[in-house]
């Protein structure tokens, strides 16, 4: 998995998790909502990228 993300993706993932942890320290319910929003956004982006790659015959 790490070879697919690259160094930028790993750093971005760590920053996102660190940000959610910081928010959870102050407001756990807000952090849970933010985590759901980020997970939903990730699923949408994954589906869009998969569809584009399929249209170009890369899958």
DSSP file (Angstrom, degrees, kcal/mol; ACC not computed):
  #  RESIDUE AA STRUCTURE BP1 BP2  ACC     N-H-->O    O-->H-N    N-H-->O    O-->H-N    TCO  KAPPA ALPHA  PHI   PSI    X-CA   Y-CA   Z-CA
    1    1 A X    >>        0   0    0      0, 0.0     4,-1.6     0, 0.0     3,-0.5   0.000 360.0 360.0 360.0 -38.6    0.0    0.0    0.0
    2    2 A X  H 3>  +     0   0    0      1,-0.2     4,-2.1     2,-0.2     8,-0.2   0.835 360.0  56.6 -67.7 -31.5    2.8    2.4    0.8
    3    3 A X  H 34 S+     0   0    0      1,-0.2    -1,-0.2     2,-0.2     4,-0.1   0.788 107.0  50.6 -70.5 -25.4    4.4    2.0   -2.6
    4    4 A X  H <4 S+     0   0    0     -3,-0.5    -2,-0.2     1,-0.1    -1,-0.2   0.856 112.5  45.3 -76.5 -36.6    1.2    3.1   -4.2
    5    5 A X  H  X S-     0   0    0     -4,-1.6     4,-0.8     1,-0.1    -2,-0.2   0.886  94.2-155.3 -76.0 -39.3    0.7    6.2   -2.1
    6    6 A X  H  X  -     0   0    0     -4,-2.1     4,-1.9     1,-0.2     5,-0.2  -0.193  41.9 -62.4  81.7 176.0    4.2    7.5   -2.3
    7    7 A X  H  > S+     0   0    0      1,-0.2     4,-2.3     2,-0.2     5,-0.2   0.874 135.3  53.5 -68.5 -36.5    5.9    9.8    0.3
    8    8 A X  H  > S+     0   0    0      1,-0.2     4,-2.4     2,-0.2    -1,-0.2   0.894 109.4  48.4 -64.6 -39.9    3.4   12.6   -0.3
    9    9 A X  H  X S+     0   0    0     -4,-0.8     4,-2.4     2,-0.2    -1,-0.2   0.887 111.4  49.3 -68.3 -38.8    0.4   10.3    0.2
   10   10 A X  H  X S+     0   0    0     -4,-1.9     4,-2.4     2,-0.2    -2,-0.2   0.922 112.9  47.2 -66.5 -43.2    1.8    8.9    3.4
   11   11 A X  H  X S+     0   0    0     -4,-2.3     4,-2.4     1,-0.2    -2,-0.2   0.911 112.5  50.4 -64.2 -41.5    2.6   12.4    4.8
   12   12 A X  H  X S+     0   0    0     -4,-2.4     4,-2.3     2,-0.2    -2,-0.2   0.899 110.3  49.6 -62.2 -40.8   -0.9   13.5    3.8
   13   13 A X  H  X S+     0   0    0     -4,-2.4     4,-2.4     2,-0.2    -2,-0.2   0.915 111.4  48.7 -64.4 -43.0   -2.5   10.6    5.6
   14   14 A X  H  X S+     0   0    0     -4,-2.4     4,-2.5     2,-0.2    -2,-0.2   0.889 111.4  50.1 -64.5 -39.2   -0.4   11.2    8.7
   15   15 A X  H  X S+     0   0    0     -4,-2.4     4,-2.5     2,-0.2    -2,-0.2   0.907 110.8  49.3 -65.4 -41.2   -1.4   14.9    8.7
   16   16 A X  H  X S+     0   0    0     -4,-2.3     4,-2.2     2,-0.2    -2,-0.2   0.926 113.8  45.4 -63.8 -44.3   -5.1   14.0    8.3
   17   17 A X  H  X S+     0   0    0     -4,-2.4     4,-2.3     1,-0.2    -2,-0.2   0.896 113.1  50.7 -66.3 -39.2   -5.0   11.5   11.2
   18   18 A X  H  X S+     0   0    0     -4,-2.5     4,-2.2    -5,-0.2    -2,-0.2   0.894 109.9  50.4 -64.6 -39.2   -3.0   14.0   13.3
   19   19 A X  H  X S+     0   0    0     -4,-2.5     4,-2.3     2,-0.2    -2,-0.2   0.909 110.9  47.8 -64.5 -42.7   -5.6   16.7   12.6
   20   20 A X  H  X S+     0   0    0     -4,-2.2     4,-2.7     1,-0.2    -2,-0.2   0.892 111.3  51.9 -65.4 -38.4   -8.5   14.4   13.5
   21   21 A X  H  X S+     0   0    0     -4,-2.3     4,-1.5     2,-0.2    -2,-0.2   0.902 109.5  49.6 -64.3 -40.0   -6.7   13.4   16.7
   22   22 A X  H  X S+     0   0    0     -4,-2.2     4,-0.9     2,-0.2    -2,-0.2   0.909 113.4  45.5 -65.1 -42.0   -6.1   17.0   17.7
   23   23 A X  H >X S+     0   0    0     -4,-2.3     4,-3.7     1,-0.2     3,-0.7   0.899 110.1  55.0 -66.5 -40.1   -9.8   17.8   17.1
   24   24 A X  H 3< S+     0   0    0     -4,-2.7     4,-0.3     1,-0.2    -1,-0.2   0.809 100.1  61.0 -64.4 -29.1  -10.8   14.7   19.0
   25   25 A X  H 3< S+     0   0    0     -4,-1.5    -1,-0.2     2,-0.2    -2,-0.2   0.856 119.2  26.7 -64.5 -34.2   -8.8   15.9   22.0
   26   26 A X  H << S+     0   0    0     -4,-0.9     2,-0.3    -3,-0.7    -2,-0.2   0.836 140.5  12.9 -96.1 -40.7  -10.9   19.0   22.2
   27   27 A X     X  -     0   0    0     -4,-3.7     4,-2.1    -5,-0.1    -1,-0.2  -0.766  60.2-176.3-143.7  90.6  -14.3   17.9   20.7
   28   28 A X  H  > S+     0   0    0     -2,-0.3     4,-2.0    -4,-0.3     5,-0.1   0.847  84.8  51.2 -61.0 -36.8  -14.8   14.2   20.2
   29   29 A X  H  > S+     0   0    0      2,-0.2     4,-2.0     1,-0.2    -1,-0.2   0.900 110.3  49.0 -70.3 -39.1  -18.2   14.4   18.5
   30   30 A X  H  > S+     0   0    0      1,-0.2     4,-2.5     2,-0.2    -1,-0.2   0.904 110.5  51.9 -64.3 -40.4  -16.9   17.0   16.0
   31   31 A X  H  X S+     0   0    0     -4,-2.1     4,-2.4    -8,-0.2    -2,-0.2   0.883 107.5  52.1 -64.2 -38.4  -13.9   14.8   15.2
   32   32 A X  H  X S+     0   0    0     -4,-2.0     4,-2.0     2,-0.2    -1,-0.2   0.922 111.0  47.4 -64.3 -42.9  -16.2   11.8   14.6
   33   33 A X  H  X S+     0   0    0     -4,-2.0     4,-2.2     1,-0.2    -2,-0.2   0.906 112.0  49.8 -63.0 -42.0  -18.3   13.8   12.1
   34   34 A X  H  X S+     0   0    0     -4,-2.5     4,-2.5     1,-0.2    -2,-0.2   0.881 108.4  53.2 -65.0 -38.1  -15.1   15.1   10.4
   35   35 A X  H  X S+     0   0    0     -4,-2.4     4,-2.3     2,-0.2    -1,-0.2   0.897 109.1  49.4 -63.8 -40.2  -13.8   11.5   10.2
   36   36 A X  H  X S+     0   0    0     -4,-2.0     4,-2.4     2,-0.2    -2,-0.2   0.904 110.7  50.2 -64.9 -40.7  -17.1   10.4    8.5
   37   37 A X  H  X S+     0   0    0     -4,-2.2     4,-2.4     2,-0.2    -2,-0.2   0.929 112.3  46.7 -63.4 -44.9  -16.9   13.3    6.0
   38   38 A X  H  X S+     0   0    0     -4,-2.5     4,-2.3     2,-0.2    -2,-0.2   0.889 112.2  50.3 -65.5 -38.9  -13.3   12.5    5.1
   39   39 A X  H  X S+     0   0    0     -4,-2.3     4,-2.0     2,-0.2    -1,-0.2   0.914 111.8  48.1 -65.6 -41.7  -14.1    8.8    4.7
   40   40 A X  H  X S+     0   0    0     -4,-2.4     4,-2.1     2,-0.2    -2,-0.2   0.899 111.2  50.3 -63.9 -41.2  -17.0    9.6    2.5
   41   41 A X  H  X S+     0   0    0     -4,-2.4     4,-2.5     1,-0.2    -2,-0.2   0.896 108.7  52.3 -63.7 -40.4  -14.9   12.0    0.4
   42   42 A X  H  X S+     0   0    0     -4,-2.3     4,-2.4     1,-0.2    -1,-0.2   0.893 109.2  49.9 -63.1 -39.8  -12.2    9.3    0.0
   43   43 A X  H  X S+     0   0    0     -4,-2.0     4,-2.2     2,-0.2    -1,-0.2   0.889 110.9  49.3 -66.5 -39.1  -14.8    6.8   -1.2
   44   44 A X  H  X S+     0   0    0     -4,-2.1     4,-2.4     2,-0.2    -2,-0.2   0.928 112.4  47.4 -65.4 -45.1  -16.2    9.3   -3.8
   45   45 A X  H  X S+     0   0    0     -4,-2.5     4,-2.7     1,-0.2     5,-0.2   0.906 111.1  51.9 -63.5 -41.3  -12.7   10.1   -5.1
   46   46 A X  H  X S+     0   0    0     -4,-2.4     4,-2.3     1,-0.2    -1,-0.2   0.915 111.0  47.4 -61.4 -42.9  -11.8    6.4   -5.3
   47   47 A X  H  X S+     0   0    0     -4,-2.2     4,-2.3     2,-0.2    -2,-0.2   0.906 112.6  49.2 -65.6 -41.7  -15.0    5.7   -7.3
   48   48 A X  H  X S+     0   0    0     -4,-2.4     4,-2.3     2,-0.2    -2,-0.2   0.927 112.5  46.9 -64.4 -44.8  -14.3    8.6   -9.7
   49   49 A X  H  X S+     0   0    0     -4,-2.7     4,-2.6     1,-0.2     5,-0.2   0.904 111.8  51.8 -64.1 -41.0  -10.7    7.6  -10.3
   50   50 A X  H  X S+     0   0    0     -4,-2.3     4,-2.2    -5,-0.2    -1,-0.2   0.905 110.4  48.1 -61.9 -41.7  -11.8    4.0  -10.9
   51   51 A X  H  X S+     0   0    0     -4,-2.3     4,-2.1     2,-0.2    -2,-0.2   0.910 112.4  48.2 -66.9 -41.5  -14.4    5.1  -13.4
   52   52 A X  H  X S+     0   0    0     -4,-2.3     4,-1.5     2,-0.2    -2,-0.2   0.923 112.7  48.4 -64.7 -43.2  -11.9    7.4  -15.3
   53   53 A X  H  <>S+     0   0    0     -4,-2.6     5,-2.9     1,-0.2     6,-0.5   0.886 110.4  51.9 -64.6 -37.8   -9.3    4.6  -15.4
   54   54 A X  H ><5S+     0   0    0     -4,-2.2     3,-1.0     1,-0.2    -1,-0.2   0.884 106.5  54.0 -65.8 -37.7  -11.9    2.1  -16.6
   55   55 A X  H 3<5S+     0   0    0     -4,-2.1    -1,-0.2     1,-0.3    -2,-0.2   0.842 110.4  46.7 -65.7 -32.2  -12.9    4.5  -19.4
   56   56 A X  T 3<5S-     0   0    0     -4,-1.5    -1,-0.3    -5,-0.1    -2,-0.2   0.427 117.3-115.2 -88.7   1.2   -9.3    4.8  -20.6
   57   57 A X  T < 5S+     0   0    0     -3,-1.0    -3,-0.2    -4,-0.3    -2,-0.1   0.769  77.5 127.4  75.5  26.8   -8.9    1.0  -20.4
   58   58 A X      <       0   0    0     -5,-2.9    -4,-0.2     1,-0.2    -5,-0.1   0.460 360.0 360.0 -94.7  -1.8   -6.3    1.1  -17.6
   59   59 A X              0   0    0     -6,-0.5    -1,-0.2    -5,-0.1    -5,-0.1   0.426 360.0 360.0-104.7 360.0   -8.1   -1.3  -15.2
